[in-house]
Amino acid sequence: MAAEEDVTREATFGSLPVLRGERVWNFTDFTWVNVGLAIATWAFLVGGSTAALVGFREGLAAMIIGNAIGVAVMLLASVVSSQRYGVEQYTILRSVYGIGGVALLVFTVVLFTEMGWSALLGVMFGRATAQVSNEVFGTHIGPNAIVVTLLALLALAIAWVVLAKGPLTIRWFNRIVAPGLAILTFGMAVLLITETSWSELLNAPPLEPFPDERLNFALAVEFNLGVGLSWWPVMGSLARLTDKPRSGLWPGYIGLFGATLVAQVVGMAAALTLGDSDPTVWMVPLGGQWLGILALVFIGFANLTSLSSIVYSTCLALRQAGGNRLTRIRWEWLTAAFFVLPAVVSFWPNLLYDKFLVFVTWSGAFLAAIAGTVIADYFVLRRQRLQLRGLYEPGKASPYHFSGGFNVAGLVSTGLGAVVYVVLYNPQTLATKPAFDYITASVPAAIVAAVAHLVLTPLLNRRGGGYATGHVPAHRTAKETL
């Protein structure tokens, strides 16, 4: 019995495959998880940031196009394979990059991206709670006050407690928070429609546009593409806990496209009519004191669910990428260590707020290239068949060992995709090439990475990488395979 509990714990908090009977989320559960992830303060902030570039019509089109493409690519590159094999996505990535290549990506791109999101969500919780205090108790807490930092640290601490209990706690947390968020978001949308005329909304100018309207629209689309792709680091590890393929794929689209879009539209409309992109500022003026306060309370809790889900997936990635050293560390201590840098960043609350667009688009530069490489490898080269045992075999015994643990073809392909992105659009300087106005940067980055991987793989992996060997039949379970 004790051994069985240890195996279950390792499957939940480690990298062992999750068997069908151990998968704790059904279609409804995972839908609420995704809704809870989607409708956090940052979703409204995305809408407000879009309003800085374009008006309502163009903003709505940019958000639909960007999120629809970004979320679809992200789901194909993460959820499909993880749900099928019950394996968190970073273990599956060994078939694409090798174990050394995965560690390289995890300890660079993934780690700092998710630490950034964690710090941002913590600060948003702090600002939302401070606004509640200002309205209820008459305090005067500024958006960058030390109280905001202390509240952000409290959010990180609460998220750590939820994480220590595992995905079942996250599930119940989302069952309470997500429905309330959906209702409140719908209520905010109704208020906007009833209190603002359509002509006023449609004619409201963007907050801080560039002179070139075509560039503004392309930047808005690219920004929302980056938002859709930004879910890639966490979704595969969450989807492995779902009971059926449809429970993994469609709730992701319902939540991360549908629910996100609603929240973003509300955020954009409020920013255009009230003149501020920060949702913690405009929610009370829009909803009135009590409805605005209630919205801020739910939004604050939604940030906690997002935090918990993000860190759960990222710490699983750290465990499998860090080898035996990190595997030996207790789950509670590993997750606590992850929060150190976000806690430090929380002392400068405006750091990520002021550079939100830059942060999202830099993330998109790498995530688009990774997604293109993964899709080409899993769907085209491997035809959705993996050697499950081979993912866990050590060193040269694994068909996915490649050259010293690194798949040069995969890494080079991803690098080429990221280079194409930065050439077309430099997130730091906002410098763009003329082609960016028509094709953005994420889409070409993903396509170039995919094509490069298809070309380089037969050249560099003629006998290695498990591309020419037998695969585990799709109907076999993890227990039968192992």
C-alpha positions in Angstrom: 0.0 0.0 0.0 2.8 2.4 0.9 4.6 1.6 -2.3 1.5 2.2 -4.3 1.1 5.6 -2.6 4.7 6.5 -3.4 4.2 5.6 -7.1 1.0 7.7 -7.2 2.8 10.6 -5.6 5.7 10.3 -8.1 3.2 10.3 -11.0 1.5 13.5 -9.6 4.6 15.4 -8.5 7.2 13.7 -10.7 7.6 12.6 -14.3 6.2 9.0 -14.2 3.3 8.4 -16.6 -0.1 9.0 -15.1 -2.4 5.9 -15.6 -6.0 6.3 -16.6 -7.2 5.6 -13.1 -5.0 8.3 -11.7 -6.2 11.1 -13.9 -8.3 13.3 -11.7 -9.8 15.8 -14.2 -12.7 15.2 -16.4 -14.0 17.6 -19.2 -15.8 19.9 -16.7 -12.9 20.0 -14.3 -10.4 20.9 -16.9 -12.7 23.5 -18.4 -12.9 25.2 -15.1 -9.2 24.9 -14.6 -8.7 26.7 -18.0 -11.4 29.3 -17.3 -9.7 30.0 -14.0 -6.4 30.3 -15.8 -7.8 32.5 -18.5 -9.8 35.1 -16.5 -7.2 36.5 -14.2 -6.2 40.1 -14.0 -3.7 39.7 -16.7 -6.4 38.8 -19.3 -8.0 42.2 -18.7 -4.6 43.8 -18.9 -4.0 42.2 -22.3 -7.2 43.9 -23.5 -6.0 47.2 -22.1 -2.6 46.8 -23.7 -4.3 46.1 -27.0 -6.3 49.3 -26.6 -3.0 51.2 -26.4 -2.4 50.3 -30.1 -5.8 50.1 -31.8 -9.5 51.0 -31.5 -12.3 48.6 -30.7 -13.0 47.1 -34.2 -9.3 46.5 -35.0 -8.7 45.3 -31.4 -11.4 42.8 -31.6 -10.1 41.4 -34.9 -6.5 41.4 -33.6 -7.6 39.4 -30.5 -9.6 36.9 -32.4 -6.9 36.3 -35.0 -4.0 36.3 -32.5 -5.6 34.1 -29.8 -7.2 31.7 -32.3 -3.9 30.9 -34.0 -1.7 31.1 -30.9 -3.9 28.9 -28.8 -4.3 26.3 -31.6 -0.6 26.0 -32.2 0.1 25.9 -28.5 -2.4 23.1 -27.9 -1.0 21.0 -30.7 2.5 21.5 -29.4 1.7 20.5 -25.8 -1.7 19.0 -24.9 -2.2 16.3 -27.6 0.9 14.2 -26.8 0.9 14.7 -23.1 -2.8 13.7 -22.8 -2.3 10.6 -25.0 0.7 9.2 -23.1 -0.1 10.6 -19.6 3.4 12.1 -19.5 4.2 15.7 -18.7 5.4 17.6 -21.8 9.0 18.1 -20.7 9.7 14.4 -20.6 8.1 14.0 -24.0 10.3 16.8 -25.2 13.3 14.5 -24.8 12.1 12.9 -28.1 12.5 16.3 -29.8 15.6 17.9 -28.1 17.3 15.1 -26.1 17.5 15.2 -22.3 20.3 17.7 -22.4 18.5 19.9 -24.9 15.4 19.9 -22.7 17.4 21.0 -19.7 18.9 23.8 -21.8 15.4 25.1 -22.7 13.9 24.6 -19.2 16.6 26.4 -17.3 16.6 29.4 -19.8 13.4 30.1 -21.7 10.9 28.3 -19.6 12.2 29.1 -16.1 12.6 32.8 -16.6 9.3 33.1 -18.6 7.3 31.4 -15.9 9.0 33.3 -13.1 8.1 36.5 -14.9 4.5 35.5 -15.1 4.4 34.4 -11.5 5.8 37.8 -10.4 3.3 39.6 -12.6 0.3 37.6 -11.2 1.5 38.2 -7.6 1.8 42.0 -8.2 -1.7 42.0 -9.8 -3.1 40.2 -6.8 -1.4 42.9 -4.6 -2.8 45.8 -6.7 -6.3 44.3 -6.7 -6.4 43.8 -3.0 -5.0 47.3 -2.4 -7.8 48.7 -4.5 -10.3 46.8 -2.4 -8.8 48.3 0.8 -8.9 51.8 -0.7 -12.6 51.5 -1.5 -13.7 49.7 1.7 -11.5 51.2 4.4 -10.6 54.5 2.8 -6.9 53.8 2.6 -4.7 55.4 0.0 -2.4 52.6 -1.1 -0.6 53.5 -4.4 0.0 50.9 -7.2 3.7 50.7 -6.4 3.5 51.0 -2.6 5.3 48.6 -0.3 1.9 47.2 0.8 1.4 46.0 -2.8 4.7 44.1 -2.5 3.6 42.6 0.8 0.3 41.5 -0.7 2.1 40.0 -3.7 4.3 38.0 -1.3 1.2 36.8 0.5 -0.2 35.7 -2.9 3.0 33.7 -3.6 2.7 32.1 -0.1 -0.9 31.1 -0.6 -0.1 29.6 -4.0 2.7 27.6 -2.4 0.3 26.1 0.1 -2.1 25.2 -2.7 0.8 23.7 -4.7 2.0 21.6 -1.8 -1.4 19.8 -1.7 -1.3 19.0 -5.5 -3.7 19.1 -8.4 -6.8 18.0 -6.5 -6.6 21.2 -4.4 -6.2 23.2 -7.6 -9.3 21.5 -9.0 -11.5 22.4 -6.1 -10.1 25.9 -6.0 -11.0 26.4 -9.6 -14.5 24.9 -9.1 -15.3 27.7 -6.7 -13.4 30.6 -8.3 -13.9 30.0 -12.1 -17.7 30.1 -12.2 -17.8 33.3 -10.1 -15.2 34.8 -12.5 -17.3 33.9 -15.5 -20.4 35.5 -14.0 -18.6 38.7 -13.0 -16.9 39.0 -16.4 -20.3 38.7 -18.1 -21.7 41.3 -15.7 -18.9 43.7 -16.5 -19.6 43.2 -20.2 -23.3 44.0 -19.7 -22.4 47.1 -17.7 -20.1 48.3 -20.5 -22.9 47.8 -23.1 -25.6 49.5 -21.1 -23.5 52.5 -19.8 -21.5 53.1 -23.0 -23.1 53.8 -26.4 -21.8 51.8 -29.4 -20.8 54.9 -31.2 -18.8 56.1 -28.3 -17.0 52.8 -28.0 -16.4 52.4 -31.7 -15.1 55.9 -32.1 -12.9 55.8 -29.0 -9.2 56.4 -30.1 -6.4 54.0 -29.1 -4.5 55.2 -26.0 -0.9 55.3 -27.3 -0.7 54.3 -31.0 2.1 54.6 -33.4 1.6 56.8 -36.5 1.3 53.8 -38.8 -2.1 52.2 -38.5 -1.1 49.0 -40.3 1.8 48.6 -38.0 -0.4 49.1 -35.0 -2.8 46.4 -36.1 0.1 44.0 -36.8 1.6 44.7 -33.4 -1.8 44.0 -31.8 -2.1 40.7 -33.6 1.4 39.7 -32.7 0.9 40.6 -29.1 -2.2 38.4 -28.9 -0.4 35.6 -30.7 2.2 35.8 -27.9 -0.5 35.6 -25.3 -1.9 32.4 -26.9 1.5 30.8 -27.2 2.4 31.8 -23.6 0.4 28.9 -22.3 2.7 26.4 -23.8 5.0 25.9 -20.8 2.1 24.8 -18.6 -0.6 23.1 -20.6 1.0 19.7 -21.3 1.7 18.9 -17.7 -1.9 19.8 -16.8 -3.5 18.0 -19.6 -1.9 14.7 -18.6 -4.2 14.7 -15.7 -7.4 14.5 -17.9 -9.3 11.3 -18.4 -9.9 11.5 -22.2 -8.4 13.3 -25.3 -11.5 15.5 -25.6 -11.1 16.4 -22.0 -7.7 17.7 -22.6 -8.0 19.5 -26.0 -11.4 21.2 -26.1 -11.5 22.7 -22.6 -8.2 24.3 -23.4 -9.7 26.0 -26.4 -12.9 26.9 -24.5 -11.0 28.5 -21.6 -7.8 29.9 -23.2 -9.5 31.2 -26.3 -13.2 31.7 -25.5 -13.0 32.9 -21.8 -9.8 34.8 -22.5 -11.4 36.6 -25.4 -14.4 37.7 -23.4 -12.1 39.1 -20.6 -9.8 40.8 -23.1 -12.7 42.4 -24.9 -14.0 43.8 -21.5 -10.6 45.0 -20.7 -10.1 46.7 -24.0 -13.6 48.3 -24.0 -13.0 49.6 -20.4 -9.6 51.0 -21.3 -10.9 52.8 -24.4 -13.8 54.4 -22.5 -12.2 55.0 -19.1 -8.7 55.8 -20.4 -6.7 53.3 -18.2 -5.3 49.9 -19.2 -4.9 48.7 -15.6 -8.0 46.6 -14.6 -7.3 47.2 -10.9 -7.9 50.9 -11.6 -11.1 50.8 -13.8 -13.1 48.0 -12.2 -14.6 50.1 -9.4 -15.5 53.1 -11.6 -17.1 50.7 -14.1 -19.0 48.4 -11.7 -19.7 50.7 -8.8 -18.2 50.2 -5.4 -19.6 46.8 -4.4 -19.7 45.1 -7.7 -16.2 46.5 -8.5 -14.9 45.3 -5.2 -16.5 41.8 -5.7 -14.8 41.7 -9.1 -11.5 42.6 -7.7 -11.8 39.9 -5.0 -12.5 37.2 -7.5 -9.8 38.5 -9.9 -7.3 38.3 -7.0 -8.3 34.7 -6.3 -8.1 33.9 -10.0 -4.5 35.0 -9.9 -3.8 32.5 -7.2 -5.2 29.6 -9.4 -3.1 30.8 -12.3 -0.1 31.0 -10.1 -0.6 27.5 -8.8 -1.1 25.9 -12.2 1.9 27.7 -13.7 4.3 26.8 -10.9 3.0 23.2 -10.8 3.9 22.6 -14.5 7.2 24.5 -14.3 8.4 22.6 -11.2 7.7 19.3 -12.9 9.8 20.5 -15.7 12.6 21.5 -13.3 12.5 18.1 -11.7 12.9 16.1 -14.9 15.4 18.5 -16.4 17.5 18.7 -13.2 18.1 15.0 -13.0 18.7 13.1 -9.7 19.7 16.3 -7.7 16.3 17.9 -8.1 14.4 14.7 -8.0 15.7 14.1 -4.4 14.4 17.5 -3.3 10.9 17.4 -1.7 8.2 18.9 -3.7 7.4 21.5 -1.1 11.0 22.8 -1.0 11.4 22.8 -4.8 8.2 24.9 -5.2 9.3 27.2 -2.4 12.7 27.7 -4.1 10.9 28.6 -7.4 9.1 31.5 -5.7 12.4 33.2 -4.6 13.0 35.3 -7.8 9.3 36.2 -8.2 9.3 37.4 -4.6 12.4 39.6 -5.3 10.8 41.1 -8.4 7.7 41.9 -6.4 9.7 44.7 -4.7 9.5 46.6 -8.0 5.8 46.3 -8.8 5.9 48.4 -12.0 8.8 46.5 -13.6 6.8 44.0 -15.5 3.6 46.2 -15.7 5.5 48.9 -17.7 7.1 46.3 -20.0 4.2 44.0 -20.3 4.0 44.0 -24.1 7.8 43.6 -24.4 7.7 40.7 -21.9 4.9 38.8 -23.8 6.5 39.3 -27.2 10.0 38.2 -26.1 8.4 35.0 -24.7 6.5 34.5 -28.0 9.8 34.7 -30.0 11.0 31.5 -28.4 7.7 29.8 -27.8 6.6 30.1 -31.4 9.9 28.5 -32.6 9.6 25.7 -30.0 6.0 25.0 -31.0 6.9 24.7 -34.7 9.7 22.3 -34.0 7.6 20.1 -31.7 4.6 19.9 -34.1 6.9 18.9 -37.0 8.6 16.3 -34.9 5.5 14.7 -33.2 2.9 14.9 -36.0 5.1 14.5 -39.1 8.3 12.7 -38.3 7.0 10.4 -35.6 3.3 10.3 -36.7 2.2 10.6 -33.0 4.0 7.4 -31.9 6.6 7.5 -29.1 8.6 4.8 -27.4 7.3 5.4 -23.8 10.0 3.3 -22.2 12.6 5.1 -24.2 11.7 8.4 -22.7 12.9 7.2 -19.3 15.9 5.0 -20.2 19.2 6.5 -19.2 22.0 7.7 -21.4 22.7 5.8 -24.6 20.2 3.1 -23.7 17.5 5.6 -24.8 16.6 6.0 -28.4 16.3 9.7 -27.7 19.8 10.2 -26.5 20.9 11.7 -29.8 24.4 13.2 -29.6 25.4 13.3 -25.9 21.9 14.1 -24.9 21.3 16.9 -27.4 19.3 16.8 -30.6 21.3 19.3 -32.7 18.6 19.3 -35.4 15.9 20.3 -33.0 17.9 22.9 -31.2 19.2 24.5 -34.4 15.7 24.5 -35.9 14.3 26.3 -32.8 17.2 28.8 -32.9 16.5 29.6 -36.6 12.9 30.2 -35.9 13.7 32.6 -33.0 16.2 34.4 -35.2 13.5 34.9 -37.9 11.2 36.3 -35.3 13.7 38.9 -34.1 14.7 39.8 -37.6 11.0 40.5 -38.5 10.2 42.1 -35.1 12.6 43.1 -32.3 10.5 43.2 -29.1 13.1 45.3 -27.3 13.3 48.1 -29.8 10.0 47.5 -31.6 11.8 47.7 -34.9 10.1 45.8 -37.7 10.6 44.8 -41.3 8.0 45.7 -43.9 6.9 42.0 -44.1 5.9 42.0 -40.5 2.8 44.2 -41.3 1.4 41.3 -43.3 2.7 38.0 -41.8 3.6 39.0 -38.2 6.6 37.3 -36.6 5.3 34.3 -34.6 3.7 32.5 -37.6 6.9 32.7 -39.8 9.0 31.7 -36.8 6.9 28.6 -36.2 6.9 27.7 -39.9 10.7 28.2 -40.4 11.4 26.1 -37.3 9.1 23.3 -38.5 10.5 23.2 -42.0 14.1 23.4 -40.8 13.5 20.5 -38.4 12.0 18.4 -41.3 15.1 19.1 -43.4 17.8 18.8 -40.8 16.5 15.7 -39.0 17.2 13.2 -41.9 20.6 14.9 -42.4 21.8 14.8 -38.8 19.8 11.8 -37.3 20.1 9.2 -40.0 20.2 6.3 -37.4 19.6 8.0 -34.1 16.6 9.6 -32.4 14.3 6.6 -32.7 12.8 7.9 -35.9 13.2 4.6 -37.8 12.5 2.1 -34.9 9.2 0.6 -33.7 6.8 2.5 -31.6 4.4 1.7 -28.7 0.9 1.0 -30.1 -1.6 3.8 -29.2 -3.9 1.4 -27.3 -1.2 0.4 -24.8 -1.4 1.9 -21.4 1.6 3.3 -19.5 1.4 0.4 -17.0 1.5 -2.2 -19.8 4.4 -0.4 -21.5 6.5 0.0 -18.3 
